[in-house]
Amino acid sequence: MNMLTDEQVKAYREQGYLALDDMFTAEEVNEAKDALRAIVDTYAFNPEISEYVPPRNTNVNQAGAIFRAKDQAGLFFQTESGYQPDPARKDEIDGHIRKFMHFEHAAPIFEKIVFSHPRTQPILRTLLGEAPVLFQSMALLKPPGGVEKPWHQDNAYFSTGNPDAVIGTWIALDDAAVENGCMHFLPGAHRRGPLRHHHTSDCEILPDRLDLSLAVPVPLRAGGIIFFHGNAPHQTPPNHSNQRRRALQFHYRTAGNATVDRQTYDQIFHEPDGTPASCAAALPNNL
Ligand SMILES: O=C(O)CCC(=O)C(=O)O
């Protein structure tokens, strides 16, 4: 069953993204938020089941403290850079988390949203042309003061053999607006193909490669979703509000679109002149 109109499919293909409000119920949203909180309560400073990696003393985006589960493959969560978690104040940590990864089996609500949701699964199937296969799960919880995620294409972080057969989904768990860091897109820019990425405070497309006057904020109510092409350049600004902006992000591919090695991907994901464009191939900004 296709839950999209022909116009919506066309808009996705032309713009590179499609936002739909009211995809998930308030109960589903609340259950997901509670389940994220439960992960923090379970694993933060609990050395029997988690490893603690203190924050690194740099201003790069991925420098926050990490709590890595020992009993769930790949699951970890990380605080916003600049925050020092205190074992005596475990209750505060949840409010400073920037991201979770590989948490899709941590609670039944995540498994439902990711693998069997009756509304999203048919849409993914329509947009991908075949059954979706999850290959990355993240939750992005930009806390108050949380910094920008600069412009990038998610395919720069991946290495699947067919970058066209990659779709991201971004699900708002709080109302997302410009002030607290909603998603921004450049309509149609996915059709430019791979754009070179550089390492700055993050892995990003340098702003002079993009016409940022064409950027469109995509505010979303809690329970809404954005489907976006793996080549769609996107960004989220800092959170200038005093409210968190929590979101789930899942990436899907087709079954045959497996990961390839670095050398092969450099020959697939490159600029028109052949320059490899992925984050793995990125140079520091000053080189
Ligand atoms: O949710 C955010 O702040 C940005 C998410 C994003 O663009 C990403 O992780 O690829």
The ligand as a MOL file (V3000), in Angstrom:
LIG
                    3D

  0  0  0     0  0            999 V3000
M  V30 BEGIN CTAB
M  V30 COUNTS 10 9 0 0 0
M  V30 BEGIN ATOM
M  V30 1 O 19.4000 16.5200 14.2600 0
M  V30 2 C 20.3690 17.2290 14.0210 0
M  V30 3 O 20.6730 18.1760 14.7160 0
M  V30 4 C 21.2270 16.9950 12.7970 0
M  V30 5 C 21.1340 15.6410 12.3300 0
M  V30 6 C 21.9460 15.3920 11.1240 0
M  V30 7 O 21.9080 16.1380 10.1990 0
M  V30 8 C 22.7890 14.2170 11.0380 0
M  V30 9 O 23.1800 13.6710 12.0670 0
M  V30 10 O 23.0800 13.8140 9.9010 0
M  V30 END ATOM
M  V30 BEGIN BOND
M  V30 1 2 1 2
M  V30 2 1 2 3
M  V30 3 1 2 4
M  V30 4 1 4 5
M  V30 5 1 5 6
M  V30 6 2 6 7
M  V30 7 1 6 8
M  V30 8 2 8 9
M  V30 9 1 8 10
M  V30 END BOND
M  V30 END CTAB
M  END
